[in-house]
Amino acid sequence: QVQLVESGGGLVQAGGSLRLSCATSRRTFSTYAMGWFRQAPGKERDFVAAVSWSGSSTYYKDSVKGRFTISRDSAKNTVNLQMNGLQPDDTAVYYCAARAPPYDINYYRSEEYHYWGQGTQVTVSS
């Protein structure tokens, strides 16, 4: 059973920053590709960022490039999403996702991921 536990969401003013974390087991962390998705009210779940199992490759939604950074912390078995320059359009529930091998996938598609966290709310006020 793979468990993903998100934390770090909250309320922030436009231009502010938040850091989301996704905690999992060492086995999952060391062998799974990881991603972050978000879902705003009335909208479909949307890709935000992903990182390969090794951390050597990262992928971003165009609108968050230069503002968000995804990273892996091997000491804590967490995948982090540092979000800077937040805007009201970034308001959503953010979900962590994990993908088991093989890794020859389209990281941008939610269907490629096998496991999901419960989500954490991010609200950006204008």
C-alpha positions in Angstrom: 0.0 0.0 0.0 1.5 3.3 -1.1 0.6 6.3 1.0 1.1 9.9 0.1 0.6 12.6 2.6 0.5 16.2 1.5 1.1 19.2 3.8 1.9 22.9 3.5 -1.2 24.3 2.0 -2.9 27.4 3.3 -4.1 31.0 2.6 -1.6 33.5 1.2 -1.8 36.9 -0.5 -1.0 37.4 -4.1 2.7 37.5 -4.7 3.4 35.3 -1.6 4.9 31.9 -1.3 4.1 28.4 0.0 6.0 25.2 0.1 4.0 21.9 -0.3 5.4 18.6 0.8 4.5 15.1 0.0 5.7 12.4 2.4 5.9 8.8 1.5 7.9 5.6 2.4 11.5 5.2 1.5 10.7 2.4 -1.0 8.2 4.6 -2.8 10.4 7.6 -2.7 13.4 5.9 -4.1 11.7 4.1 -7.0 8.6 6.1 -8.0 8.3 9.1 -10.3 6.3 11.9 -8.5 4.0 14.6 -9.6 1.8 17.5 -8.4 -1.6 18.2 -9.8 -4.3 20.7 -8.9 -8.0 21.0 -9.2 -9.9 24.3 -8.9 -13.7 24.3 -8.2 -15.6 23.3 -11.3 -12.5 22.4 -13.3 -10.7 19.2 -14.2 -7.6 18.0 -12.4 -4.6 19.7 -14.0 -0.9 19.0 -14.2 1.4 21.3 -12.3 4.9 19.7 -12.0 6.6 16.3 -12.0 10.0 14.9 -11.2 11.6 11.6 -12.4 12.4 8.9 -9.9 16.1 9.9 -9.9 15.4 13.6 -9.7 17.4 14.2 -12.9 14.4 15.4 -14.9 11.7 17.8 -14.1 8.5 18.9 -15.9 6.3 22.0 -15.4 3.1 23.4 -16.6 3.9 26.5 -18.7 2.1 28.9 -16.4 4.1 27.9 -13.4 7.6 27.8 -15.0 9.9 30.2 -13.3 7.6 30.4 -10.2 7.3 26.8 -9.0 10.1 24.4 -8.3 9.7 20.6 -7.7 12.4 18.8 -5.8 13.1 15.5 -4.0 14.5 15.4 -0.4 16.1 12.0 0.1 16.8 12.7 3.8 13.1 13.1 4.5 11.5 11.0 1.7 9.5 13.9 0.6 8.8 15.6 -2.7 8.4 19.3 -2.4 6.8 22.0 -4.4 8.1 25.5 -3.8 5.6 28.0 -5.0 6.6 31.6 -5.4 4.8 34.6 -6.9 1.4 33.0 -6.2 -1.6 34.4 -8.0 -5.4 33.9 -7.4 -5.5 31.6 -10.5 -3.2 29.2 -8.5 -6.0 28.6 -6.0 -6.9 24.9 -6.0 -6.6 21.7 -4.1 -3.1 20.4 -4.8 -2.6 16.6 -5.1 0.6 14.6 -4.9 0.8 11.6 -7.2 3.2 8.7 -7.6 4.0 6.5 -10.6 5.6 3.0 -10.3 8.0 1.8 -13.0 8.2 1.7 -16.0 8.9 5.4 -16.5 8.5 5.8 -20.3 5.3 7.9 -19.8 3.7 11.2 -20.4 4.4 12.9 -17.1 1.7 15.5 -17.8 -1.2 13.1 -17.9 -3.0 12.2 -14.6 -3.9 8.8 -16.0 -0.2 7.8 -15.9 0.0 7.9 -12.1 -1.0 5.0 -9.9 -1.4 6.6 -6.4 -2.7 9.9 -5.1 -2.7 11.8 -1.8 -5.7 13.3 -0.2 -5.0 16.8 -1.3 -4.1 20.1 0.4 -5.9 23.4 -0.2 -4.1 26.4 -1.5 -5.9 29.7 -1.5 -4.4 32.9 -2.9 -6.2 36.1 -2.2 -6.0 39.2 -4.4 
